[in-house]
Amino acid sequence: MVWNVVSVTTNREVRMTENNKYWRGIEDQSNPELTEKLAQNEFSNEISSADFLGNDEVAESQTSRRDFLKFMGFSTAAATLAACEAPIVESIPYVVKPDSLTPGLPSYYATSMFDGMDYASILVKTREGRPIKVEPNTEAPFNGGTNARTQASVLSLYDGARLRNPKVAGEDASWGDALAAARGMLTDKSVLLTSSVISPALKAAIAKLGLRHVSVDAVSASARLDVYEGFTGKRGLPTVDLDHATTVFAVGADFLGDWGGQNLMASYAERRKPGQGMLRHLQAEAGLSISGSNADVRVKTRVSEYEAVLAHVYNKVASALGLSKVSAPALREDIASSIDAAATELIKAGSGALVLNGLNTENAERLALAINLALGSKAFNTSKFVYTANGNDKAAAALVADVAAGSVDTIVTLGVNPAYQMPSVDLSGVNVVAIADREDETAATAKAALPVSHYLESWSDFSAVDGHYAVGQPTISPLFDSKSAVEIVNALAGGSESAKALVEASAAANAGSTSWNALLHDGFASTAAAEVSMNGSMDASMIDVSGINVMKPQSGLEFYTYTKTGMGAGENANNPWTYELPDPITRLSWDNYITMSAADAVELGIEVAPESNGAMTGNTLNITVDGNTLENVPVWIQPGQTMGTLGLAVGFGRTAVGKVGNGIGVNANTLLPASAAVSTEVSASASEVEHGFASVQLAHTMMGRKIVNEISLPTFMNVSHEEWNEKPTFETHRGPLSAFEANLWDDHDHETSHMWNMSIDLNSCTGCGACVVACSLENNVPVVGKDEVRRHRDMHWLRIDRYYSSEMTAERAEEEGIGAIEKYAKMEVPSESPSVVFQPVMCQHCNHAPCETVCPVGATVHSREGLNHMAYNRCIGTRYCANNCPYKVRRFNWFNYKGNEKFADVNPSQDDYGRMVLNPDVTVRARGVIEKCSLCIQRIQLGKLEAKKDGRMLTDGEFTTACAQACGSNAIVFGDVNNPDSEVSHLKQQGRAYHLLEEVGTQPSVFYQTKVRNRA
């Protein structure tokens, strides 16, 4: 057979991208030759045989990994036998099996968690009494989804650095002695310092304790809370209902991230489905956030301009409605027209408009509230409040002053770490009683340290939002000698009740008619809570903002702090998964750093450049904010960062959190307290010290081929998908054939059994990373640490590629005579802020898989159900399959991660407690093999077995993969495409569906939905 293979789709790229240029970062623009070289060489950094073998005796050897077998004198057969070896595991069976436990089968418990920042209703999967996985409780009416931190939190249960027993004056003590010592320090001059408290049972215990109570949040919303407390008497924030929104304008509010305490991922994705009435998203912000990355229009705005932006929008609304205006400073010329256009869209949207404020000032929140009320926004619900943040910065400032004045003798801390997060308070002159999970910076010097249990070991209850009550139940007995927080506080008050009794009594008073057993089964109860009553009608004082003094925008450098998706405020700061997860925006892990615009970097002499092996190295900065100085802080040049703004993530810079987190990054709280939104008293200068970044920016590339399909909403609505989603065809002697028809191999039989497919919607994926952590925990993916990530040896089975796109292209730059640096600077113009696309990529389970044809030992094989399997005991590590994979989704297991001392500080499987999180349904791979996504074959087999036992057919949605289950936006859908009623089958028939690199002819079982932007 003679094939004449040419692509017919000559105009496909133009139509699909609408002339956008996709690039991964500044290195694509500044050093294209190096990035192209790296793209051609996946394994760009050689590994020594000494490292690979973990044998110090051969440390001086210079031989390469390629000569491994010859160097060791092994034959291929011997290597194959070595690969078949497995450790001997001695097991002791149950003498009497517990009634509630069946070995080999999981049990699930409904519970809730709140760590002072994240609140979620969850299902906890346990195996033989061990919690090993957290899943969303999708039936819960509030925060039934999970983020990356919630997914990772199960590993924190098995953290060996936790406080194992009470301590008095640094010495081990019994609970009786420790509580007696703590009570002896309490007087009427003592203070209880906590994070936000949303537990009715804990509030009752605090009231019983009778101490002055001060709440402080690691990420403050205090000034915003002051506004609503003044109007309603309740310290909470309005809820948001995106179902009623048609146009959202967020000013510094990362509402898809950590803004507001409300998980809006699912409702946002639902409203962003392409079609009539698709939600329009506008964003004004300083640093590129997850929300800004998903916006249709993003305006690069300085933090000091947020109030002025809101004031200008309000004035335009006021003019349209005949309301009094507010005195506002002028906006920069390059953003004024964009803000004016946003205001016009909001007025047109009317009650479908929604304005969100992320600046922690009363003025900004008053302006946002006034705009929403003036427009009659149905999406901004002021009758239902969320209480996950209720700290009071004014009370905290008064406490700091009282401590300095000597009028406080003892501070009892719960859920806070003032020695780390409140540098302004001097604890040396007071007694400290720390109720903490570890000897952190505060507990290490406390007179008494009382260990609090992990939430998976605790009884607790929560009223996170009006009309909702939830309980947290233990899913395992305490691993250490610890107690639930409510029991400890109650004991300090002289009570002797157990935590369960306290929570059960609270539930009787707060759960309405829901029974205790039903509450434990469901995890929550909906209550008939009275709506929040605003003082007076919703106009007059609330809409009238004419008297406020709007902040004047600054022109020099300004500094602000933000939260990373993986780290948050640092509650899981000793959890390796929070560090290993690459930040969705920067694609860096194991670090925090100052984000800076390219223009500011040029002015300060800052450079970030790839090394020959792809690792990123850059300059550091000495920075002073309000008189506080940090030296040698790493700097990352971030596309989309507003010129003149410097951002730094909180939660890093720990000194007493555990072996994983100690010494990573710098503490942003030393520069700017949580109560301050921004500082304009900033000076910065480049230092001589260089810093190595753990970047996956250039790793696992797809050879420059086009992989993102993107169109505008008008094109989607008015043009046939056959034009904008044109399928590649090949000219053959039989005429034009599609990539699924032009085969060099015989087709597999995929009609007589299941055919597993996965759909990934680029419109719904926000890049949050929850799926990455969920996949890693479900499949026992090893943590490799910063040094190995720098070498591009990360082991994630699932990655989320992040691509920038802009109108400035290499061709346009060449036509205009623009160099690489100038070309990048053009992309930094505020009106031309680069757009962002997130694309999850895992093994595509090709039906004509290139990996299968090159494996010399048949380790990777195809199943009749459309899956690409890996037989680990066959694999001898040739890596031919990885080189032949066009998607670069296969990971080579360079080391014995569960045994090599190099990974002792980061890999949970090397810790006696950390090993308890491993999923027994998935093998822990030995070194020297290729591993990759299996589409959670263990879940598939369990589902089929259950259906077989019941004598029935599988039902759609009966089970799904870990990534799909963790996805809060339902961007990932998994199922049997041979079932015509399945959701994935319907999605495959949609006009937006396309396959990644379809022109290669691999016939993947994973397909994508074209991204549609709501713009003209």
C-alpha positions, -999 to 999 in steps of 0.1 A, spaced: 0 0 0 13 34 -9 4 64 12 5 99 0 1 117 34 -4 154 33 -26 176 56 -56 191 40 -62 216 68 -41 244 56 -62 271 72 -70 252 104 -45 270 126 -57 304 115 -93 296 121 -88 278 154 -66 302 172 -79 333 154 -43 345 149 -32 339 185 4 329 193 8 304 221 39 305 243 49 291 277 69 320 292 95 346 288 121 319 279 101 311 247 105 347 236 140 355 249 158 323 241 139 303 214 169 283 203 174 268 237 138 260 243 136 243 209 167 223 218 151 212 251 119 203 233 139 179 211 155 163 242 131 151 269 159 136 290 181 166 290 200 159 322 221 128 326 220 109 358 250 92 373 250 55 379 259 62 415 228 83 420 206 58 402 219 28 421 220 46 454 255 32 460 281 55 474 310 32 464 305 41 428 302 78 434 333 86 415 323 68 384 317 89 353 297 64 333 263 75 319 229 61 326 229 48 290 258 24 299 241 12 330 237 -24 320 272 -28 306 287 -10 336 271 -34 360 279 -64 339 242 -73 338 226 -91 309 191 -81 297 178 -113 313 193 -105 346 178 -70 345 144 -85 337 147 -108 367 157 -79 389 126 -60 378 105 -89 390 117 -88 425 92 -76 451 96 -69 489 83 -94 513 54 -81 534 43 -100 564 6 -96 572 -14 -106 603 -50 -115 596 -79 -105 618 -88 -131 644 -123 -115 647 -132 -92 619 -148 -59 628 -185 -58 617 -180 -24 600 -149 -34 581 -143 -57 551 -107 -62 543 -100 -51 507 -130 -29 504 -131 8 512 -155 25 537 -166 61 533 -175 86 560 -192 120 556 -175 148 575 -165 184 572 -132 203 576 -122 238 585 -87 249 591 -92 286 596 -92 293 558 -106 263 539 -140 249 546 -153 218 527 -179 191 530 -161 159 522 -163 121 520 -133 103 535 -123 70 520 -107 46 545 -90 13 540 -87 -11 570 -93 19 593 -69 42 576 -81 74 559 -63 75 525 -84 98 503 -106 128 505 -135 132 480 -160 160 475 -194 156 491 -213 168 461 -247 165 478 -238 192 503 -254 226 495 -224 246 505 -187 240 495 -192 204 484 -161 206 463 -125 203 472 -94 223 463 -58 211 461 -51 218 497 -82 199 509 -71 169 487 -36 170 502 -48 174 538 -52 137 544 -14 134 542 -11 159 571 -28 134 593 2 111 590 28 139 596 54 126 620 62 162 631 29 165 649 29 171 686 26 136 702 17 145 738 12 174 761 42 194 773 49 217 802 79 239 800 92 219 771 90 185 790 65 157 783 36 157 806 2 140 812 -30 156 802 -39 161 838 -7 179 846 -7 200 814 -43 212 819 -36 220 855 -5 240 846 -25 258 819 -54 266 842 -29 280 867 -18 306 843 -53 319 835 -65 351 851 -88 380 842 -59 395 823 -56 364 800 -66 363 763 -77 336 740 -63 342 705 -78 321 678 -84 319 641 -119 324 628 -144 302 648 -174 288 630 -182 260 654 -212 265 677 -199 239 701 -165 256 703 -181 290 707 -201 276 737 -168 262 752 -151 296 747 -180 314 764 -177 289 793 -140 296 795 -148 333 799 -115 348 786 -112 379 764 -115 364 729 -96 378 699 -99 363 664 -73 370 637 -71 355 602 -39 347 584 -54 363 553 -74 392 566 -108 403 554 -114 424 586 -120 458 570 -145 443 546 -162 425 575 -165 458 594 -188 471 566 -214 444 570 -211 442 607 -220 479 608 -251 473 587 -263 440 600 -246 433 634 -232 401 620 -196 396 611 -198 378 578 -196 384 540 -225 382 515 -228 350 495 -226 350 457 -249 332 434 -234 330 399 -266 314 385 -281 348 385 -251 366 370 -246 375 334 -216 399 338 -190 397 366 -164 424 372 -139 414 399 -114 440 412 -85 422 429 -109 394 439 -96 359 430 -131 344 435 -120 311 418 -92 309 443 -92 320 480 -116 350 479 -147 350 501 -146 315 516 -171 303 491 -163 276 465 -176 290 433 -159 266 409 -189 245 399 -213 274 394 -187 293 375 -181 264 351 -218 259 346 -223 295 337 -193 295 314 -207 268 291 -207 282 255 -240 294 242 -266 320 246 -263 338 280 -227 326 286 -213 345 316 -191 374 307 -160 377 331 -141 409 335 -111 412 359 -89 441 371 -59 430 391 -22 435 398 -9 400 397 -21 372 374 -45 350 394 -65 320 386 -96 342 382 -77 366 360 -64 337 339 -99 326 331 -113 361 324 -126 372 290 -111 407 296 -83 413 321 -71 449 330 -36 452 346 -43 474 375 -21 485 405 -34 476 440 -34 512 449 -58 518 420 -85 493 431 -105 519 450 -103 544 422 -114 518 397 -144 509 419 -152 546 423 -151 553 386 -175 523 380 -198 536 407 -198 571 393 -208 558 359 -236 537 375 -246 567 396 -248 589 365 -271 564 347 -294 560 378 -294 596 390 -275 590 422 -249 612 439 -213 606 428 -181 601 448 -150 622 445 -125 600 427 -89 605 415 -82 602 378 -73 568 363 -42 560 342 -50 567 305 -41 532 295 -67 516 317 -94 543 318 -111 532 286 -112 496 297 -127 505 331 -153 527 314 -162 499 291 -166 475 320 -189 500 337 -210 502 306 -213 464 304 -224 463 341 -251 489 335 -264 470 305 -265 438 325 -286 454 353 -297 429 379 -274 403 362 -244 424 370 -220 414 398 -191 434 412 -166 417 435 -139 434 456 -108 418 468 -92 448 486 -93 447 524 -104 483 529 -138 496 540 -139 521 511 -134 494 485 -161 472 500 -186 500 504 -181 510 468 -186 474 456 -217 470 478 -231 503 466 -227 493 429 -244 459 434 -273 473 454 -277 502 429 -279 478 400 -302 454 420 -278 425 415 -295 392 420 -261 375 423 -250 394 454 -269 380 483 -269 403 513 -295 382 531 -273 351 534 -238 354 549 -207 332 550 -186 333 581 -154 314 573 -135 346 578 -145 367 609 -112 379 624 -110 414 638 -78 433 630 -88 462 654 -91 438 683 -58 422 673 -41 456 672 -55 464 706 -41 430 719 -6 439 705 -8 472 723 -19 456 756 9 430 754 34 458 749 19 477 779 21 447 801 -16 444 807 -18 408 794 -3 380 814 -13 349 794 -22 342 758 -39 310 749 -35 303 712 -58 280 691 -55 277 653 -30 306 651 8 310 652 14 346 663 52 341 665 51 334 627 21 354 614 21 383 638 57 396 641 45 428 658 34 410 690 61 404 716 54 371 733 86 371 755 68 389 783 37 367 785 28 332 793 18 312 763 -5 282 763 -5 268 728 -33 245 716 -15 233 685 -9 203 663 29 206 664 57 225 682 55 254 657 72 288 662 48 297 690 43 263 707 81 256 708 85 284 734 51 279 752 48 273 789 22 246 781 16 229 747 -16 210 743 -18 187 712 -49 192 691 -61 163 669 -62 164 631 -97 170 617 -99 134 606 -94 124 642 -118 150 657 -153 156 666 -164 191 655 -193 211 641 -196 241 618 -220 268 608 -201 282 579 -231 299 562 -266 309 571 -290 279 569 -263 253 569 -250 231 598 -224 204 595 -205 180 617 -170 166 616 -166 130 628 -134 111 634 -125 85 608 -96 71 628 -86 70 664 -60 96 673 -25 85 663 -10 105 691 -21 116 726 -42 145 713 -77 157 718 -103 176 697 -102 214 701 -136 217 716 -127 192 743 -95 210 752 -111 244 755 -139 229 775 -114 212 798 -96 245 804 -130 259 815 -133 230 840 -155 207 820 -151 170 817 -174 162 787 -160 143 758 -158 160 724 -185 137 710 -209 147 738 -202 184 733 -208 182 696 -239 160 700 -254 185 724 -246 213 700 -262 194 671 -294 190 691 -296 228 694 -285 237 659 -294 209 634 -331 216 634 -352 184 630 -323 164 615 -315 133 637 -280 126 650 -277 95 629 -289 113 597 -264 141 605 -235 116 607 -247 99 575 -251 130 554 -225 152 571 -247 182 571 -282 195 577 -301 224 561 -316 246 587 -343 273 585 -321 301 595 -335 336 595 -323 358 568 -298 385 577 -316 417 583 -301 449 570 -307 480 591 -331 501 570 -339 497 533 -312 487 509 -305 522 496 -298 554 515 -268 548 537 -256 517 519 -256 532 484 -246 567 494 -208 567 493 -203 604 486 -185 610 518 -158 584 515 -122 593 508 -109 572 479 -73 561 480 -51 580 456 -32 557 432 6 557 436 32 558 409 63 541 426 68 505 436 41 489 457 40 456 475 12 432 483 8 396 494 -13 368 480 -20 331 485 -8 303 463 -33 276 452 -13 248 468 -1 266 500 -29 289 510 -21 305 543 3 277 552 -19 253 572 -3 224 554 32 239 553 48 205 562 28 186 535 50 177 505 21 177 481 15 214 487 51 221 476 54 196 448 22 209 431 34 234 405 17 268 408 -9 270 381 4 304 370 41 304 373 46 266 370 71 267 398 71 244 429 90 243 462 93 280 465 78 314 470 92 345 452 84 380 443 64 383 411 75 412 389 67 426 355 93 424 327 96 462 325 104 464 362 129 436 359 148 454 332 149 485 353 162 467 383 186 445 364 167 412 372 170 383 348 155 348 348 169 324 323 169 286 315 201 267 319 213 241 293 193 214 310 161 234 312 163 244 349 155 280 356 179 303 375 174 340 383 184 369 404 173 377 439 162 410 454 168 429 486 134 445 495 124 469 522 87 475 530 76 499 557 111 497 572 112 459 573 138 442 551 142 408 535 174 400 517 180 377 487 144 371 479 140 352 446 123 371 418 101 356 390 93 376 359 56 371 355 37 379 323 6 398 331 20 414 362 12 451 365 42 474 362 53 488 395 37 460 416 56 433 436 37 403 449 48 377 474 29 346 486 22 339 522 26 306 541 63 301 534 94 309 554 87 285 583 113 276 608 96 251 631 69 233 611 87 200 602 115 186 580 95 192 548 87 229 552 115 243 573 136 268 555 115 269 522 109 305 510 106 336 530 80 349 555 59 376 537 43 385 571 76 402 581 72 427 553 34 433 554 10 422 581 -22 405 571 -42 435 581 -26 457 554 -38 454 519 -8 471 502 22 492 510 37 520 488 67 525 511 89 501 491 125 500 480 141 472 461 175 464 446 190 434 429 215 414 449 244 393 437 229 360 449 213 337 423 184 314 429 175 281 413 138 276 405 121 243 404 102 250 372 83 226 349 78 254 324 99 238 297 93 202 307 73 175 288 68 196 257 49 184 227 74 194 200 59 227 192 28 212 177 -5 230 180 -25 216 209 -49 243 220 -82 250 201 -97 284 209 -124 305 193 -146 334 203 -183 331 213 -196 348 181 -177 323 160 -191 295 181 -226 308 178 -227 318 141 -202 296 123 -205 258 117 -181 237 138 -169 221 106 -152 253 98 -137 263 132 -131 227 143 -119 213 110 -106 177 114 -73 167 98 -75 145 68 -50 126 47 -49 120 10 -47 83 2 -53 61 -28 -88 56 -14 -94 93 -13 -93 117 18 -95 98 50 -97 111 86 -71 103 112 -93 76 126 -97 60 91 -62 63 78 -46 34 97 -13 16 93 -24 -10 118 -55 -32 122 -81 -17 144 -87 -31 179 -121 -45 186 -137 -18 208 -173 -26 202 -180 -58 221 -169 -45 255 -165 -13 273 -146 15 257 -134 40 283 -130 76 272 -124 109 289 -136 144 280 -117 175 292 -134 208 287 -110 237 283 -138 261 291 -144 246 325 -108 239 336 -96 267 358 -62 253 365 -67 248 402 -46 217 405 -70 196 427 -69 169 401 -31 167 402 -30 161 439 -59 137 438 -42 116 411 -10 115 431 -27 104 463 -49 78 446 -20 63 426 9 65 451 28 88 429 62 96 446 73 131 458 107 138 444 116 172 459 130 205 444 163 192 432 147 165 410 120 188 397 147 212 386 160 183 365 125 178 351 122 144 368 88 152 385 66 121 386 31 136 383 10 113 361 -12 143 353 0 178 345 -18 210 338 -1 229 310 -4 266 311 -1 286 278 -1 323 272 -15 337 240 -13 372 226 -16 390 193 22 397 192 37 368 172 72 361 160 61 369 124 46 402 135 78 410 155 99 402 124 78 424 102 80 453 126 117 448 133 112 440 170 137 421 190 129 393 215 130 416 246 109 443 229 85 417 216 80 404 251 76 440 264 48 446 238 29 417 253 32 435 287 12 465 276 -18 466 298 -43 466 269 -25 436 255 -22 415 286 -17 379 275 -46 355 277 -41 321 295 -53 286 286 -50 257 311 -49 222 296 -48 190 317 -27 164 300 -23 128 310 -17 95 291 -41 97 261 -46 59 260 -41 59 222 -57 31 203 -28 32 179 -2 39 206 34 47 195 47 35 228 34 0 223 52 -6 190 87 2 204 87 -16 237 111 -45 233 96 -65 262 59 -59 258 56 -40 290 31 -15 276 1 -32 259 -34 -23 247 -66 -36 263 -98 -44 245 -114 -16 266 -93 11 250 -67 14 277 -30 15 275 -16 -8 303 18 -9 320 31 -42 333 57 -29 357 74 -62 363 81 -65 326 95 -30 321 133 -28 320 135 10 316 147 14 280 125 46 279 119 40 242 82 45 249 87 79 265 108 90 235 81 78 211 52 94 230 41 126 213 23 138 245 53 134 268 32 119 296 54 90 306 76 93 337 107 73 342 112 61 378 148 72 383 151 62 419 139 39 446 119 68 461 106 47 490 141 37 500 167 62 488 179 84 516 179 114 492 142 115 495 138 109 532 127 144 539 101 147 512 87 113 503 59 101 527 66 65 518 99 67 538 81 77 570 64 51 593 33 73 595 34 86 560 32 51 545 -2 48 560 -16 71 533 -6 47 505 -35 32 485 -32 -6 488 -51 -10 455 -21 5 436 14 -10 436 43 12 448 66 11 418 103 1 421 130 21 404 139 18 367 105 15 352 82 38 332 49 48 349 20 68 338 -17 74 340 -38 42 341 -72 60 341 -75 46 376 -78 10 364 -83 -1 400 -115 19 402 -127 5 368 -121 -31 379 -138 -25 413 -168 -10 395 -171 -39 371 -167 -64 399 -195 -48 419 -218 -48 389 -210 -84 382 -217 -95 417 -251 -77 415 -258 -93 381 -264 -60 363 -249 -37 337 -226 -8 348 -245 25 351 -230 57 339 -213 77 367 -212 47 390 -175 54 394 -150 77 379 -113 85 380 -97 104 409 -90 135 387 -126 137 375 -140 132 410 -118 159 425 -126 184 397 -149 210 412 -158 224 378 -167 191 362 -142 198 334 -132 161 334 -158 135 325 -150 98 323 -172 69 311 -180 42 286 -183 57 252 -199 25 240 -229 33 263 -250 56 241 -266 71 272 -234 80 289 -224 116 294 -190 111 278 -206 96 247 -228 127 243 -198 150 248 -178 131 221 -206 140 196 -204 177 203 -189 201 177 -164 214 202 -147 180 207 -113 174 193 -83 151 199 -49 162 209 -25 160 180 -51 141 160 -31 145 129 -4 122 143 -29 93 139 -26 80 175 -64 78 180 -65 88 216 -92 78 241 -90 112 257 -105 142 239 -109 179 246 -136 205 242 -126 237 224 -121 267 246 -147 295 238 -140 330 250 -169 354 255 -154 382 235 -160 396 201 
